[in-house]
Amino acid sequence: MMKEKTIDQLIRELWMGITKLYNEEANKYSGTMAIGYVLLKVDPQVGTPSTALAPMLGMESTSLSRTLKKMEDKQLIYREKNPYDGRSVLIKLTDYGCQMREKSKETVLGFNDVLQQNINPEDLLTFKKVSNQILKMVNNREFF
């Protein structure tokens, strides 16, 4: 295509690299990046409605369903009827799920710490601003 990488190619390569890095770390605990992110989004005290998880994670419901099934099989979560809404189900963490949530949290914070130690704070701020602006444009369908 072009000699210089396009912006979307750079974003894709960056995300693929981060995904690979997180999956390699999660694999040490028989997990995946997707499982780690679900663990971080489930409220450890009261649980989280299953219907709220997909939008929080930016996942399709079918992918989330497969991930939740894997998590149940690994005894990281369990489902409980929502006492406030009989039509929905709460996803709750098991004790093991809470332990793995802490490991996921340490991993994400560790990743962020390394970035903050190695990248100029002004550059990180600019990266965040530009990323948020691109995300807003994508969400508003300002393309094509």
N, C-alpha and C positions, 0 to 999 in steps of 0.2 A: 504494500500500500504506500506508505510514506517512509522516508528514511528515519524521521523522528517519530517517536511513539505518540499516539494520540492520547488525550487526557483519559478517555474511557479505558484504553488499553493499560495505562499506568495504574489506574484505580483497580482494574481487574487483577493485574499481576500482584499488586500490593495485597489485596484481599485474599487471593489464592495463597500467597506466602504466609499471611497471618493464620489463615485457616489450617494450613499444613502444620505450622508451628504449634498451634493449640491442639490439633488432633494428635500430634506426636506426644505431647505432654499428657493429654487425657487418656491416651492408649496405655500409659503406665498404670492407670487405675481402672482399666477395662471400660473406659468411657469414650465419649466423643465430645467435640466442641459443642454440638447441639444440646447434648445432655447437660453439659456444664452451664450453658446459658439458661436452660430451663430451671436448673437448680437455683441460679441466681435470681430468677424472676418470681419464683414461688415464695410467698410470704411464709417465713419459718414458724411464725406463731399461729396464724389463723388459716393458712392455706390461701389458694388463689382459685377463683372460678376458672374452670377449664376453657370457657369461651373467651376469657380475657387474655389468655396466654398467647394465642396465635398473633393477635395484633401487636402485643408487646414485643414479640420476637421477630416480627416481620416474616412469619412462616405461613405456609398454606396449612389449612386444617388437616389435610391428609398426611402431610409430613409430620405435623405435630402429633397426630394420633399414633403414628408408628413409633415416634420417639417416646411418647408416654408409655406405650406398651413395653418397649425395651426397658424403660425405667422401672416399671412395675415388676418385670421379670427379674431385674437386678435388685429388687427390694429397696429402691431409693425413694419411691413415692407410694401412696395409696390414694384411693378415691373415696370420698365421703359425700353423702347427700348434703346439699347446702341447706342449713336450717332456716335461712331467710328467703330462699327461693327454691321450692320443691322441684322446679323444672331443671335446675342446674346442679352440677357436681363440683365439689371443691377438690383441688389437687393439694395433697398435704405431703410433707416430707417425713420419712421415717427417721429414726435416730441415725441410721447409716447415711441417709440422704442429707441430713444436717451436717454430718462430718464431711461428706463429699462437697457440699455447698461451700464450706469453709475452705476446702482445698481449691475449689474453683475461684473463690474470691481472692485467695492468696496469689493464684496464678495470674489473674487479670490485673491485680494491683502491682504485682511484680513486673509484668510487661510494661505497664504505664510508668513505673519507677525507672526502668531502664531507658525508656524513651525520654523521660524528663531529665535524666542525667546526661544524655548524649546529644540532645538537640536543644539548640538555643531557645529559651522561653518565648522570644518574639516570633521565631519561626513556627513554633507549635501553636501559638495564638493565631497566626495567619493561616496555618493549616486548618485549624478548627473553624475559623470564619469562612474560609473558602469552601470547606466541606459542607458546612451548614447551608451556605448559599446554594450550592449545587443540589443538595438534598431537597431544599425548598422548591427549587425549579423543577426537579424530577417529580416531587409530590403534586405540584400544581400542573403537571403535564405541559410544561412550556416548550416542549420539543415536538418536532414533526407536525 
